[in-house]
Amino acid sequence: MLWDIISWAVFGLVAGAIARLLVPGRQSIGWIMTILLGIVGSFVGGFLFSLLPFGNEPGFHPTNLIGSVLGAVVVLLIYLSVTKKA
């Protein structure tokens, strides 16, 4: 259970960091917010990719990372539009 939480945090940090690199402009959020953004983005991207025929791969798969990053980009854009930090 503890390793699951740690792996979600690491995966969230990676997905959130990649999303922050892909979105132009400066985002004034810290690393904890980046982790949370990545984790929420992973859930959003995972849900959206589960609707596709190729996005239902269990475990670590490149499509899961792509879905997580795309979800994190969507969540980051929504966060920036709501907080007006763009």
PDB file of N, CA, C and O in Angstrom:
ATOM      1  N   MET A   1       0.822  -1.192   0.000  1.00  0.00           N
ATOM      2  CA  MET A   1       0.000   0.000   0.000  1.00  0.00           C
ATOM      3  C   MET A   1       0.863   1.253   0.000  1.00  0.00           C
ATOM      4  O   MET A   1       0.592   2.184  -0.758  1.00  0.00           O
ATOM      5  N   LEU A   2       1.895   1.295   0.832  1.00  0.00           N
ATOM      6  CA  LEU A   2       2.776   2.462   0.878  1.00  0.00           C
ATOM      7  C   LEU A   2       3.526   2.625  -0.437  1.00  0.00           C
ATOM      8  O   LEU A   2       3.711   3.742  -0.919  1.00  0.00           O
ATOM      9  N   TRP A   3       3.958   1.501  -1.017  1.00  0.00           N
ATOM     10  CA  TRP A   3       4.674   1.573  -2.296  1.00  0.00           C
ATOM     11  C   TRP A   3       3.749   2.029  -3.409  1.00  0.00           C
ATOM     12  O   TRP A   3       4.194   2.685  -4.350  1.00  0.00           O
ATOM     13  N   ASP A   4       2.470   1.693  -3.317  1.00  0.00           N
ATOM     14  CA  ASP A   4       1.512   2.172  -4.306  1.00  0.00           C
ATOM     15  C   ASP A   4       1.394   3.690  -4.255  1.00  0.00           C
ATOM     16  O   ASP A   4       1.384   4.352  -5.292  1.00  0.00           O
ATOM     17  N   ILE A   5       1.306   4.230  -3.068  1.00  0.00           N
ATOM     18  CA  ILE A   5       1.197   5.683  -2.904  1.00  0.00           C
ATOM     19  C   ILE A   5       2.468   6.367  -3.401  1.00  0.00           C
ATOM     20  O   ILE A   5       2.399   7.395  -4.075  1.00  0.00           O
ATOM     21  N   ILE A   6       3.614   5.806  -3.073  1.00  0.00           N
ATOM     22  CA  ILE A   6       4.881   6.377  -3.534  1.00  0.00           C
ATOM     23  C   ILE A   6       4.979   6.306  -5.052  1.00  0.00           C
ATOM     24  O   ILE A   6       5.421   7.262  -5.689  1.00  0.00           O
ATOM     25  N   SER A   7       4.572   5.186  -5.637  1.00  0.00           N
ATOM     26  CA  SER A   7       4.648   5.070  -7.096  1.00  0.00           C
ATOM     27  C   SER A   7       3.661   6.018  -7.775  1.00  0.00           C
ATOM     28  O   SER A   7       3.976   6.566  -8.831  1.00  0.00           O
ATOM     29  N   TRP A   8       2.470   6.226  -7.195  1.00  0.00           N
ATOM     30  CA  TRP A   8       1.530   7.204  -7.750  1.00  0.00           C
ATOM     31  C   TRP A   8       2.131   8.605  -7.698  1.00  0.00           C
ATOM     32  O   TRP A   8       1.991   9.381  -8.644  1.00  0.00           O
ATOM     33  N   ALA A   9       2.801   8.928  -6.588  1.00  0.00           N
ATOM     34  CA  ALA A   9       3.404  10.252  -6.459  1.00  0.00           C
ATOM     35  C   ALA A   9       4.521  10.456  -7.478  1.00  0.00           C
ATOM     36  O   ALA A   9       4.619  11.520  -8.089  1.00  0.00           O
ATOM     37  N   VAL A  10       5.362   9.441  -7.664  1.00  0.00           N
ATOM     38  CA  VAL A  10       6.447   9.550  -8.641  1.00  0.00           C
ATOM     39  C   VAL A  10       5.885   9.643 -10.055  1.00  0.00           C
ATOM     40  O   VAL A  10       6.332  10.470 -10.850  1.00  0.00           O
ATOM     41  N   PHE A  11       4.916   8.806 -10.366  1.00  0.00           N
ATOM     42  CA  PHE A  11       4.298   8.835 -11.688  1.00  0.00           C
ATOM     43  C   PHE A  11       3.588  10.163 -11.908  1.00  0.00           C
ATOM     44  O   PHE A  11       3.633  10.720 -13.005  1.00  0.00           O
ATOM     45  N   GLY A  12       2.929  10.673 -10.863  1.00  0.00           N
ATOM     46  CA  GLY A  12       2.271  11.973 -10.946  1.00  0.00           C
ATOM     47  C   GLY A  12       3.257  13.097 -11.150  1.00  0.00           C
ATOM     48  O   GLY A  12       2.987  14.033 -11.903  1.00  0.00           O
ATOM     49  N   LEU A  13       4.407  13.018 -10.484  1.00  0.00           N
ATOM     50  CA  LEU A  13       5.439  14.041 -10.659  1.00  0.00           C
ATOM     51  C   LEU A  13       5.966  14.033 -12.086  1.00  0.00           C
ATOM     52  O   LEU A  13       6.158  15.092 -12.685  1.00  0.00           O
ATOM     53  N   VAL A  14       6.197  12.862 -12.626  1.00  0.00           N
ATOM     54  CA  VAL A  14       6.693  12.760 -14.008  1.00  0.00           C
ATOM     55  C   VAL A  14       5.648  13.283 -14.983  1.00  0.00           C
ATOM     56  O   VAL A  14       5.970  14.091 -15.854  1.00  0.00           O
ATOM     57  N   ALA A  15       4.413  12.841 -14.853  1.00  0.00           N
ATOM     58  CA  ALA A  15       3.353  13.286 -15.763  1.00  0.00           C
ATOM     59  C   ALA A  15       3.106  14.783 -15.620  1.00  0.00           C
ATOM     60  O   ALA A  15       2.926  15.478 -16.620  1.00  0.00           O
ATOM     61  N   GLY A  16       3.097  15.284 -14.398  1.00  0.00           N
ATOM     62  CA  GLY A  16       2.889  16.716 -14.170  1.00  0.00           C
ATOM     63  C   GLY A  16       4.035  17.558 -14.695  1.00  0.00           C
ATOM     64  O   GLY A  16       3.811  18.630 -15.257  1.00  0.00           O
ATOM     65  N   ALA A  17       5.262  17.083 -14.518  1.00  0.00           N
ATOM     66  CA  ALA A  17       6.424  17.830 -15.016  1.00  0.00           C
ATOM     67  C   ALA A  17       6.432  17.881 -16.540  1.00  0.00           C
ATOM     68  O   ALA A  17       6.728  18.923 -17.124  1.00  0.00           O
ATOM     69  N   ILE A  18       6.109  16.768 -17.183  1.00  0.00           N
ATOM     70  CA  ILE A  18       6.046  16.759 -18.651  1.00  0.00           C
ATOM     71  C   ILE A  18       4.931  17.681 -19.127  1.00  0.00           C
ATOM     72  O   ILE A  18       5.101  18.395 -20.116  1.00  0.00           O
ATOM     73  N   ALA A  19       3.794  17.675 -18.438  1.00  0.00           N
ATOM     74  CA  ALA A  19       2.686  18.556 -18.810  1.00  0.00           C
ATOM     75  C   ALA A  19       3.095  20.020 -18.666  1.00  0.00           C
ATOM     76  O   ALA A  19       2.758  20.844 -19.516  1.00  0.00           O
ATOM     77  N   ARG A  20       3.814  20.345 -17.600  1.00  0.00           N
ATOM     78  CA  ARG A  20       4.265  21.726 -17.414  1.00  0.00           C
ATOM     79  C   ARG A  20       5.259  22.135 -18.489  1.00  0.00           C
ATOM     80  O   ARG A  20       5.304  23.304 -18.872  1.00  0.00           O
ATOM     81  N   LEU A  21       6.053  21.196 -18.979  1.00  0.00           N
ATOM     82  CA  LEU A  21       6.977  21.511 -20.069  1.00  0.00           C
ATOM     83  C   LEU A  21       6.242  21.721 -21.391  1.00  0.00           C
ATOM     84  O   LEU A  21       6.683  22.511 -22.226  1.00  0.00           O
ATOM     85  N   LEU A  22       5.136  21.026 -21.586  1.00  0.00           N
ATOM     86  CA  LEU A  22       4.399  21.123 -22.843  1.00  0.00           C
ATOM     87  C   LEU A  22       3.521  22.367 -22.929  1.00  0.00           C
ATOM     88  O   LEU A  22       3.274  22.867 -24.026  1.00  0.00           O
ATOM     89  N   VAL A  23       3.048  22.875 -21.797  1.00  0.00           N
ATOM     90  CA  VAL A  23       2.174  24.051 -21.797  1.00  0.00           C
ATOM     91  C   VAL A  23       3.053  25.301 -21.814  1.00  0.00           C
ATOM     92  O   VAL A  23       3.898  25.483 -20.938  1.00  0.00           O
ATOM     93  N   PRO A  24       2.847  26.170 -22.829  1.00  0.00           N
ATOM     94  CA  PRO A  24       3.680  27.373 -22.895  1.00  0.00           C
ATOM     95  C   PRO A  24       3.347  28.359 -21.783  1.00  0.00           C
ATOM     96  O   PRO A  24       2.242  28.354 -21.240  1.00  0.00           O
ATOM     97  N   GLY A  25       4.301  29.185 -21.460  1.00  0.00           N
ATOM     98  CA  GLY A  25       4.118  30.186 -20.421  1.00  0.00           C
ATOM     99  C   GLY A  25       4.673  29.710 -19.093  1.00  0.00           C
ATOM    100  O   GLY A  25       5.102  28.566 -18.941  1.00  0.00           O
ATOM    101  N   ARG A  26       4.650  30.619 -18.145  1.00  0.00           N
ATOM    102  CA  ARG A  26       5.175  30.314 -16.817  1.00  0.00           C
ATOM    103  C   ARG A  26       4.034  29.908 -15.896  1.00  0.00           C
ATOM    104  O   ARG A  26       3.015  30.593 -15.805  1.00  0.00           O
ATOM    105  N   GLN A  27       4.221  28.784 -15.218  1.00  0.00           N
ATOM    106  CA  GLN A  27       3.249  28.334 -14.225  1.00  0.00           C
ATOM    107  C   GLN A  27       3.904  28.463 -12.849  1.00  0.00           C
ATOM    108  O   GLN A  27       4.932  27.842 -12.579  1.00  0.00           O
ATOM    109  N   SER A  28       3.307  29.260 -12.002  1.00  0.00           N
ATOM    110  CA  SER A  28       3.895  29.477 -10.680  1.00  0.00           C
ATOM    111  C   SER A  28       3.265  28.519  -9.663  1.00  0.00           C
ATOM    112  O   SER A  28       2.564  28.934  -8.740  1.00  0.00           O
ATOM    113  N   ILE A  29       3.537  27.229  -9.863  1.00  0.00           N
ATOM    114  CA  ILE A  29       3.065  26.219  -8.922  1.00  0.00           C
ATOM    115  C   ILE A  29       4.282  25.416  -8.460  1.00  0.00           C
ATOM    116  O   ILE A  29       5.260  25.276  -9.194  1.00  0.00           O
ATOM    117  N   GLY A  30       4.212  24.905  -7.270  1.00  0.00           N
ATOM    118  CA  GLY A  30       5.325  24.155  -6.705  1.00  0.00           C
ATOM    119  C   GLY A  30       5.291  22.688  -7.083  1.00  0.00           C
ATOM    120  O   GLY A  30       4.448  22.244  -7.863  1.00  0.00           O
ATOM    121  N   TRP A  31       6.226  21.948  -6.513  1.00  0.00           N
ATOM    122  CA  TRP A  31       6.347  20.531  -6.872  1.00  0.00           C
ATOM    123  C   TRP A  31       5.213  19.698  -6.295  1.00  0.00           C
ATOM    124  O   TRP A  31       4.840  18.687  -6.890  1.00  0.00           O
ATOM    125  N   ILE A  32       4.647  20.091  -5.147  1.00  0.00           N
ATOM    126  CA  ILE A  32       3.514  19.344  -4.584  1.00  0.00           C
ATOM    127  C   ILE A  32       2.295  19.504  -5.487  1.00  0.00           C
ATOM    128  O   ILE A  32       1.578  18.538  -5.748  1.00  0.00           O
ATOM    129  N   MET A  33       2.063  20.729  -5.965  1.00  0.00           N
ATOM    130  CA  MET A  33       0.955  20.955  -6.886  1.00  0.00           C
ATOM    131  C   MET A  33       1.201  20.229  -8.207  1.00  0.00           C
ATOM    132  O   MET A  33       0.257  19.762  -8.844  1.00  0.00           O
ATOM    133  N   THR A  34       2.466  20.134  -8.620  1.00  0.00           N
ATOM    134  CA  THR A  34       2.799  19.395  -9.837  1.00  0.00           C
ATOM    135  C   THR A  34       2.463  17.917  -9.676  1.00  0.00           C
ATOM    136  O   THR A  34       1.935  17.294 -10.598  1.00  0.00           O
ATOM    137  N   ILE A  35       2.770  17.350  -8.501  1.00  0.00           N
ATOM    138  CA  ILE A  35       2.431  15.946  -8.232  1.00  0.00           C
ATOM    139  C   ILE A  35       0.914  15.756  -8.249  1.00  0.00           C
ATOM    140  O   ILE A  35       0.410  14.824  -8.876  1.00  0.00           O
ATOM    141  N   LEU A  36       0.192  16.633  -7.564  1.00  0.00           N
ATOM    142  CA  LEU A  36      -1.271  16.523  -7.525  1.00  0.00           C
ATOM    143  C   LEU A  36      -1.868  16.672  -8.915  1.00  0.00           C
ATOM    144  O   LEU A  36      -2.781  15.936  -9.290  1.00  0.00           O
ATOM    145  N   LEU A  37      -1.348  17.627  -9.676  1.00  0.00           N
ATOM    146  CA  LEU A  37      -1.809  17.828 -11.045  1.00  0.00           C
ATOM    147  C   LEU A  37      -1.559  16.576 -11.886  1.00  0.00           C
ATOM    148  O   LEU A  37      -2.415  16.176 -12.675  1.00  0.00           O
ATOM    149  N   GLY A  38      -0.395  15.964 -11.718  1.00  0.00           N
ATOM    150  CA  GLY A  38      -0.069  14.745 -12.458  1.00  0.00           C
ATOM    151  C   GLY A  38      -0.943  13.569 -12.063  1.00  0.00           C
ATOM    152  O   GLY A  38      -1.352  12.784 -12.919  1.00  0.00           O
ATOM    153  N   ILE A  39      -1.235  13.438 -10.775  1.00  0.00           N
ATOM    154  CA  ILE A  39      -2.090  12.330 -10.314  1.00  0.00           C
ATOM    155  C   ILE A  39      -3.515  12.513 -10.823  1.00  0.00           C
ATOM    156  O   ILE A  39      -4.123  11.565 -11.322  1.00  0.00           O
ATOM    157  N   VAL A  40      -4.052  13.727 -10.700  1.00  0.00           N
ATOM    158  CA  VAL A  40      -5.401  13.984 -11.212  1.00  0.00           C
ATOM    159  C   VAL A  40      -5.414  13.807 -12.728  1.00  0.00           C
ATOM    160  O   VAL A  40      -6.358  13.247 -13.285  1.00  0.00           O
ATOM    161  N   GLY A  41      -4.366  14.284 -13.390  1.00  0.00           N
ATOM    162  CA  GLY A  41      -4.259  14.104 -14.836  1.00  0.00           C
ATOM    163  C   GLY A  41      -4.172  12.645 -15.233  1.00  0.00           C
ATOM    164  O   GLY A  41      -4.686  12.255 -16.281  1.00  0.00           O
ATOM    165  N   SER A  42      -3.533  11.840 -14.412  1.00  0.00           N
ATOM    166  CA  SER A  42      -3.467  10.403 -14.682  1.00  0.00           C
ATOM    167  C   SER A  42      -4.844   9.770 -14.630  1.00  0.00           C
ATOM    168  O   SER A  42      -5.178   8.922 -15.458  1.00  0.00           O
ATOM    169  N   PHE A  43      -5.648  10.184 -13.650  1.00  0.00           N
ATOM    170  CA  PHE A  43      -7.011   9.665 -13.574  1.00  0.00           C
ATOM    171  C   PHE A  43      -7.841  10.126 -14.774  1.00  0.00           C
ATOM    172  O   PHE A  43      -8.571   9.333 -15.369  1.00  0.00           O
ATOM    173  N   VAL A  44      -7.726  11.411 -15.127  1.00  0.00           N
ATOM    174  CA  VAL A  44      -8.486  11.933 -16.266  1.00  0.00           C
ATOM    175  C   VAL A  44      -8.038  11.249 -17.553  1.00  0.00           C
ATOM    176  O   VAL A  44      -8.865  10.766 -18.327  1.00  0.00           O
ATOM    177  N   GLY A  45      -6.723  11.209 -17.780  1.00  0.00           N
ATOM    178  CA  GLY A  45      -6.208  10.567 -18.981  1.00  0.00           C
ATOM    179  C   GLY A  45      -6.485   9.076 -19.010  1.00  0.00           C
ATOM    180  O   GLY A  45      -6.780   8.515 -20.065  1.00  0.00           O
ATOM    181  N   GLY A  46      -6.392   8.438 -17.862  1.00  0.00           N
ATOM    182  CA  GLY A  46      -6.697   7.011 -17.793  1.00  0.00           C
ATOM    183  C   GLY A  46      -8.148   6.725 -18.134  1.00  0.00           C
ATOM    184  O   GLY A  46      -8.455   5.753 -18.824  1.00  0.00           O
ATOM    185  N   PHE A  47      -9.043   7.585 -17.641  1.00  0.00           N
ATOM    186  CA  PHE A  47     -10.458   7.401 -17.967  1.00  0.00           C
ATOM    187  C   PHE A  47     -10.705   7.608 -19.452  1.00  0.00           C
ATOM    188  O   PHE A  47     -11.392   6.810 -20.089  1.00  0.00           O
ATOM    189  N   LEU A  48     -10.141   8.689 -20.007  1.00  0.00           N
ATOM    190  CA  LEU A  48     -10.354   8.973 -21.427  1.00  0.00           C
ATOM    191  C   LEU A  48      -9.745   7.885 -22.313  1.00  0.00           C
ATOM    192  O   LEU A  48     -10.347   7.485 -23.309  1.00  0.00           O
ATOM    193  N   PHE A  49      -8.559   7.409 -21.955  1.00  0.00           N
ATOM    194  CA  PHE A  49      -7.915   6.370 -22.756  1.00  0.00           C
ATOM    195  C   PHE A  49      -8.595   5.014 -22.587  1.00  0.00           C
ATOM    196  O   PHE A  49      -8.491   4.163 -23.471  1.00  0.00           O
ATOM    197  N   SER A  50      -9.293   4.794 -21.462  1.00  0.00           N
ATOM    198  CA  SER A  50     -10.002   3.523 -21.298  1.00  0.00           C
ATOM    199  C   SER A  50     -11.194   3.425 -22.252  1.00  0.00           C
ATOM    200  O   SER A  50     -11.690   2.331 -22.521  1.00  0.00           O
ATOM    201  N   LEU A  51     -11.644   4.556 -22.754  1.00  0.00           N
ATOM    202  CA  LEU A  51     -12.739   4.556 -23.720  1.00  0.00           C
ATOM    203  C   LEU A  51     -12.272   4.159 -25.117  1.00  0.00           C
ATOM    204  O   LEU A  51     -13.084   3.789 -25.965  1.00  0.00           O
ATOM    205  N   LEU A  52     -10.963   4.236 -25.354  1.00  0.00           N
ATOM    206  CA  LEU A  52     -10.408   3.879 -26.654  1.00  0.00           C
ATOM    207  C   LEU A  52     -10.051   2.399 -26.683  1.00  0.00           C
ATOM    208  O   LEU A  52      -9.772   1.819 -25.634  1.00  0.00           O
ATOM    209  N   PRO A  53     -10.052   1.772 -27.860  1.00  0.00           N
ATOM    210  CA  PRO A  53      -9.767   0.330 -27.919  1.00  0.00           C
ATOM    211  C   PRO A  53      -8.323  -0.030 -27.557  1.00  0.00           C
ATOM    212  O   PRO A  53      -8.074  -1.141 -27.089  1.00  0.00           O
ATOM    213  N   PHE A  54      -7.366   0.883 -27.763  1.00  0.00           N
ATOM    214  CA  PHE A  54      -5.961   0.563 -27.484  1.00  0.00           C
ATOM    215  C   PHE A  54      -5.509   1.077 -26.127  1.00  0.00           C
ATOM    216  O   PHE A  54      -4.360   0.852 -25.748  1.00  0.00           O
ATOM    217  N   GLY A  55      -6.354   1.747 -25.395  1.00  0.00           N
ATOM    218  CA  GLY A  55      -5.931   2.382 -24.160  1.00  0.00           C
ATOM    219  C   GLY A  55      -6.254   1.616 -22.902  1.00  0.00           C
ATOM    220  O   GLY A  55      -6.266   2.201 -21.819  1.00  0.00           O
ATOM    221  N   ASN A  56      -6.514   0.344 -23.005  1.00  0.00           N
ATOM    222  CA  ASN A  56      -6.913  -0.424 -21.833  1.00  0.00           C
ATOM    223  C   ASN A  56      -5.838  -1.429 -21.448  1.00  0.00           C
ATOM    224  O   ASN A  56      -6.148  -2.579 -21.136  1.00  0.00           O
ATOM    225  N   GLU A  57      -4.576  -1.008 -21.466  1.00  0.00           N
ATOM    226  CA  GLU A  57      -3.455  -1.886 -21.149  1.00  0.00           C
ATOM    227  C   GLU A  57      -3.188  -1.867 -19.647  1.00  0.00           C
ATOM    228  O   GLU A  57      -3.090  -0.788 -19.063  1.00  0.00           O
ATOM    229  N   PRO A  58      -3.068  -3.022 -19.010  1.00  0.00           N
ATOM    230  CA  PRO A  58      -2.777  -3.048 -17.574  1.00  0.00           C
ATOM    231  C   PRO A  58      -1.305  -2.767 -17.298  1.00  0.00           C
ATOM    232  O   PRO A  58      -0.446  -3.017 -18.143  1.00  0.00           O
ATOM    233  N   GLY A  59      -1.026  -2.247 -16.115  1.00  0.00           N
ATOM    234  CA  GLY A  59       0.350  -2.016 -15.699  1.00  0.00           C
ATOM    235  C   GLY A  59       0.997  -0.862 -16.433  1.00  0.00           C
ATOM    236  O   GLY A  59       0.320  -0.005 -17.001  1.00  0.00           O
ATOM    237  N   PHE A  60       2.338  -0.853 -16.411  1.00  0.00           N
ATOM    238  CA  PHE A  60       3.057   0.218 -17.092  1.00  0.00           C
ATOM    239  C   PHE A  60       3.094  -0.071 -18.583  1.00  0.00           C
ATOM    240  O   PHE A  60       3.604  -1.101 -19.025  1.00  0.00           O
ATOM    241  N   HIS A  61       2.553   0.845 -19.330  1.00  0.00           N
ATOM    242  CA  HIS A  61       2.524   0.740 -20.780  1.00  0.00           C
ATOM    243  C   HIS A  61       2.676   2.162 -21.318  1.00  0.00           C
ATOM    244  O   HIS A  61       2.176   3.100 -20.697  1.00  0.00           O
ATOM    245  N   PRO A  62       3.343   2.347 -22.442  1.00  0.00           N
ATOM    246  CA  PRO A  62       3.523   3.707 -22.973  1.00  0.00           C
ATOM    247  C   PRO A  62       2.213   4.460 -23.192  1.00  0.00           C
ATOM    248  O   PRO A  62       2.166   5.677 -23.017  1.00  0.00           O
ATOM    249  N   THR A  63       1.161   3.760 -23.569  1.00  0.00           N
ATOM    250  CA  THR A  63      -0.112   4.464 -23.755  1.00  0.00           C
ATOM    251  C   THR A  63      -0.642   5.014 -22.440  1.00  0.00           C
ATOM    252  O   THR A  63      -1.324   6.039 -22.431  1.00  0.00           O
ATOM    253  N   ASN A  64      -0.340   4.350 -21.328  1.00  0.00           N
ATOM    254  CA  ASN A  64      -0.760   4.870 -20.025  1.00  0.00           C
ATOM    255  C   ASN A  64      -0.033   6.167 -19.703  1.00  0.00           C
ATOM    256  O   ASN A  64      -0.637   7.104 -19.181  1.00  0.00           O
ATOM    257  N   LEU A  65       1.255   6.228 -20.011  1.00  0.00           N
ATOM    258  CA  LEU A  65       2.016   7.454 -19.765  1.00  0.00           C
ATOM    259  C   LEU A  65       1.516   8.579 -20.668  1.00  0.00           C
ATOM    260  O   LEU A  65       1.370   9.716 -20.220  1.00  0.00           O
ATOM    261  N   ILE A  66       1.256   8.270 -21.924  1.00  0.00           N
ATOM    262  CA  ILE A  66       0.748   9.287 -22.849  1.00  0.00           C
ATOM    263  C   ILE A  66      -0.605   9.802 -22.370  1.00  0.00           C
ATOM    264  O   ILE A  66      -0.852  11.008 -22.375  1.00  0.00           O
ATOM    265  N   GLY A  67      -1.474   8.891 -21.959  1.00  0.00           N
ATOM    266  CA  GLY A  67      -2.778   9.295 -21.438  1.00  0.00           C
ATOM    267  C   GLY A  67      -2.657  10.138 -20.185  1.00  0.00           C
ATOM    268  O   GLY A  67      -3.402  11.102 -20.011  1.00  0.00           O
ATOM    269  N   SER A  68      -1.730   9.789 -19.315  1.00  0.00           N
ATOM    270  CA  SER A  68      -1.524  10.550 -18.089  1.00  0.00           C
ATOM    271  C   SER A  68      -1.021  11.952 -18.391  1.00  0.00           C
ATOM    272  O   SER A  68      -1.478  12.923 -17.787  1.00  0.00           O
ATOM    273  N   VAL A  69      -0.087  12.062 -19.318  1.00  0.00           N
ATOM    274  CA  VAL A  69       0.454  13.376 -19.666  1.00  0.00           C
ATOM    275  C   VAL A  69      -0.621  14.234 -20.337  1.00  0.00           C
ATOM    276  O   VAL A  69      -0.757  15.414 -20.014  1.00  0.00           O
ATOM    277  N   LEU A  70      -1.380  13.655 -21.261  1.00  0.00           N
ATOM    278  CA  LEU A  70      -2.457  14.419 -21.904  1.00  0.00           C
ATOM    279  C   LEU A  70      -3.510  14.853 -20.884  1.00  0.00           C
ATOM    280  O   LEU A  70      -4.009  15.976 -20.945  1.00  0.00           O
ATOM    281  N   GLY A  71      -3.840  13.977 -19.962  1.00  0.00           N
ATOM    282  CA  GLY A  71      -4.778  14.343 -18.903  1.00  0.00           C
ATOM    283  C   GLY A  71      -4.225  15.437 -18.014  1.00  0.00           C
ATOM    284  O   GLY A  71      -4.963  16.331 -17.601  1.00  0.00           O
ATOM    285  N   ALA A  72      -2.926  15.378 -17.710  1.00  0.00           N
ATOM    286  CA  ALA A  72      -2.303  16.403 -16.886  1.00  0.00           C
ATOM    287  C   ALA A  72      -2.260  17.742 -17.613  1.00  0.00           C
ATOM    288  O   ALA A  72      -2.406  18.789 -16.982  1.00  0.00           O
ATOM    289  N   VAL A  73      -2.061  17.725 -18.926  1.00  0.00           N
ATOM    290  CA  VAL A  73      -2.097  18.970 -19.702  1.00  0.00           C
ATOM    291  C   VAL A  73      -3.490  19.592 -19.624  1.00  0.00           C
ATOM    292  O   VAL A  73      -3.624  20.801 -19.436  1.00  0.00           O
ATOM    293  N   VAL A  74      -4.525  18.766 -19.769  1.00  0.00           N
ATOM    294  CA  VAL A  74      -5.898  19.264 -19.684  1.00  0.00           C
ATOM    295  C   VAL A  74      -6.165  19.848 -18.299  1.00  0.00           C
ATOM    296  O   VAL A  74      -6.728  20.936 -18.178  1.00  0.00           O
ATOM    297  N   VAL A  75      -5.761  19.128 -17.264  1.00  0.00           N
ATOM    298  CA  VAL A  75      -5.983  19.595 -15.893  1.00  0.00           C
ATOM    299  C   VAL A  75      -5.193  20.881 -15.637  1.00  0.00           C
ATOM    300  O   VAL A  75      -5.703  21.791 -14.983  1.00  0.00           O
ATOM    301  N   LEU A  76      -3.962  20.971 -16.138  1.00  0.00           N
ATOM    302  CA  LEU A  76      -3.154  22.179 -15.959  1.00  0.00           C
ATOM    303  C   LEU A  76      -3.798  23.370 -16.654  1.00  0.00           C
ATOM    304  O   LEU A  76      -3.858  24.458 -16.081  1.00  0.00           O
ATOM    305  N   LEU A  77      -4.280  23.181 -17.882  1.00  0.00           N
ATOM    306  CA  LEU A  77      -4.932  24.277 -18.592  1.00  0.00           C
ATOM    307  C   LEU A  77      -6.201  24.742 -17.873  1.00  0.00           C
ATOM    308  O   LEU A  77      -6.485  25.938 -17.812  1.00  0.00           O
ATOM    309  N   ILE A  78      -6.953  23.792 -17.335  1.00  0.00           N
ATOM    310  CA  ILE A  78      -8.150  24.162 -16.566  1.00  0.00           C
ATOM    311  C   ILE A  78      -7.754  24.912 -15.296  1.00  0.00           C
ATOM    312  O   ILE A  78      -8.366  25.922 -14.948  1.00  0.00           O
ATOM    313  N   TYR A  79      -6.734  24.415 -14.613  1.00  0.00           N
ATOM    314  CA  TYR A  79      -6.269  25.070 -13.378  1.00  0.00           C
ATOM    315  C   TYR A  79      -5.797  26.488 -13.665  1.00  0.00           C
ATOM    316  O   TYR A  79      -6.128  27.418 -12.929  1.00  0.00           O
ATOM    317  N   LEU A  80      -5.020  26.655 -14.738  1.00  0.00           N
ATOM    318  CA  LEU A  80      -4.517  27.989 -15.068  1.00  0.00           C
ATOM    319  C   LEU A  80      -5.624  28.938 -15.480  1.00  0.00           C
ATOM    320  O   LEU A  80      -5.561  30.129 -15.175  1.00  0.00           O
ATOM    321  N   SER A  81      -6.635  28.434 -16.165  1.00  0.00           N
ATOM    322  CA  SER A  81      -7.751  29.310 -16.572  1.00  0.00           C
ATOM    323  C   SER A  81      -8.610  29.701 -15.371  1.00  0.00           C
ATOM    324  O   SER A  81      -9.140  30.811 -15.319  1.00  0.00           O
ATOM    325  N   VAL A  82      -8.748  28.796 -14.413  1.00  0.00           N
ATOM    326  CA  VAL A  82      -9.559  29.095 -13.230  1.00  0.00           C
ATOM    327  C   VAL A  82      -8.830  30.069 -12.295  1.00  0.00           C
ATOM    328  O   VAL A  82      -9.446  30.982 -11.746  1.00  0.00           O
ATOM    329  N   THR A  83      -7.530  29.874 -12.118  1.00  0.00           N
ATOM    330  CA  THR A  83      -6.775  30.712 -11.183  1.00  0.00           C
ATOM    331  C   THR A  83      -6.163  31.930 -11.860  1.00  0.00           C
ATOM    332  O   THR A  83      -5.602  32.790 -11.181  1.00  0.00           O
ATOM    333  N   LYS A  84      -6.257  32.024 -13.176  1.00  0.00           N
ATOM    334  CA  LYS A  84      -5.725  33.152 -13.955  1.00  0.00           C
ATOM    335  C   LYS A  84      -4.223  33.361 -13.738  1.00  0.00           C
ATOM    336  O   LYS A  84      -3.749  34.493 -13.650  1.00  0.00           O
ATOM    337  N   LYS A  85      -3.473  32.230 -13.652  1.00  0.00           N
ATOM    338  CA  LYS A  85      -2.027  32.307 -13.482  1.00  0.00           C
ATOM    339  C   LYS A  85      -1.307  32.084 -14.788  1.00  0.00           C
ATOM    340  O   LYS A  85      -0.109  31.802 -14.784  1.00  0.00           O
ATOM    341  N   ALA A  86      -1.992  32.199 -15.900  1.00  0.00           N
ATOM    342  CA  ALA A  86      -1.368  31.971 -17.206  1.00  0.00           C
ATOM    343  C   ALA A  86      -0.558  33.173 -17.644  1.00  0.00           C
ATOM    344  O   ALA A  86       0.038  33.157 -18.721  1.00  0.00           O
TER     345      ALA A  86
END
